[in-house]
Amino acid sequence: QVQLVESGGGLVQPGGSLRLSCAASGSISSIHAMGWYRQAPGKQRELVARITTHGMANTADSVKGRFTISRDNAKNTVYLQMNSLKPEDTAVYYCNYRGGTYDSWGQGTQVTVSS
């Protein structure tokens, strides 16, 4: 199995920044993708950004130019730098790992953007 531990959520004012981290452990495949999804109340879970072990990344149009995903392969950790946050970014953010036979999810971390 693959375990994911997320950190970095919280309450921030509009225009502020947060950085999410997600560390993977367990049966890590040499080739895999890690990413962030989010789910707002009453809405479906949606992709925010994901990145492969080769560094190929894709980011949702709604956060392009504001959010940046990066990773440290040595630490099996992925980061999501979120700048210029908006109230509509408020959601539970979930880390995801896909590789080998595993599709694993973190427990989620709440991000609230409010004044």
C-alpha positions in Angstrom: 0.0 0.0 0.0 0.9 3.6 -0.3 0.2 6.0 2.5 -0.1 9.8 2.1 0.3 12.4 4.8 -0.8 15.9 4.0 -0.1 19.2 5.7 -0.3 22.9 5.2 -4.0 23.7 5.0 -5.6 26.5 7.0 -7.4 29.8 7.0 -6.1 32.6 4.8 -7.4 36.0 3.6 -8.1 36.6 0.0 -4.9 37.3 -1.9 -2.9 35.3 0.6 -0.7 32.2 0.1 -0.5 28.7 1.5 1.7 25.8 0.7 0.5 22.2 0.9 2.7 19.2 1.3 2.1 15.6 0.8 4.6 12.8 1.7 4.1 9.3 0.3 5.4 6.2 1.9 5.1 2.5 1.4 5.1 0.6 -1.9 6.3 3.6 -4.1 6.6 2.8 -7.8 9.6 4.3 -9.6 7.2 5.8 -12.1 4.1 7.4 -10.7 2.1 10.6 -10.5 1.1 12.6 -7.5 -1.3 15.4 -7.4 -3.9 17.5 -5.7 -7.6 17.4 -6.0 -10.1 19.5 -4.2 -13.8 19.2 -3.3 -15.9 22.2 -2.3 -19.3 21.7 -0.5 -21.9 20.5 -2.9 -19.5 20.0 -5.7 -17.6 17.1 -7.3 -14.0 16.5 -6.6 -11.8 18.1 -9.2 -8.2 18.0 -10.3 -6.1 21.0 -9.2 -2.7 19.9 -10.4 -0.6 16.7 -10.8 3.0 15.9 -11.6 4.8 12.8 -12.7 8.2 11.5 -11.5 9.6 12.8 -14.8 8.4 16.3 -13.8 5.5 16.5 -16.3 2.8 18.6 -14.8 -0.7 19.7 -15.6 -2.7 22.3 -13.8 -6.4 23.2 -13.9 -7.2 26.3 -15.9 -8.9 27.8 -12.8 -5.6 28.0 -10.9 -3.1 28.5 -13.7 -0.8 31.4 -12.9 -1.6 31.2 -9.2 -0.9 27.6 -8.1 2.4 25.8 -8.7 3.0 22.1 -8.2 6.4 20.7 -7.5 8.0 17.6 -6.1 11.0 16.2 -4.4 11.6 12.7 -5.7 14.1 11.9 -3.1 11.5 12.5 -0.4 8.5 11.2 -2.4 6.9 14.5 -1.5 4.7 16.8 -3.6 4.0 20.5 -2.9 1.3 22.8 -4.0 2.2 26.5 -3.7 -1.0 28.5 -3.7 -0.8 32.2 -4.3 -3.4 34.9 -4.8 -6.0 32.8 -3.2 -9.7 33.5 -3.8 -12.7 32.6 -1.8 -13.7 30.1 -4.5 -10.5 28.2 -3.7 -12.1 27.2 -0.4 -12.3 23.4 -0.4 -10.9 20.2 1.1 -7.7 19.5 -0.7 -6.8 15.8 -1.2 -3.4 14.4 -2.2 -3.5 11.5 -4.7 -0.9 8.9 -5.7 -1.2 6.8 -8.8 1.5 4.2 -9.7 1.8 0.5 -10.1 -1.4 -1.0 -8.9 -2.2 1.7 -6.4 -4.5 4.7 -6.5 -4.2 6.2 -3.0 -5.8 9.2 -1.4 -4.8 11.3 1.6 -7.2 12.2 4.4 -7.7 15.7 3.1 -6.8 19.1 4.4 -9.1 22.1 4.7 -8.3 25.3 2.9 -10.5 28.3 3.7 -10.1 31.6 2.0 -12.1 34.3 3.8 -11.8 37.7 5.2 
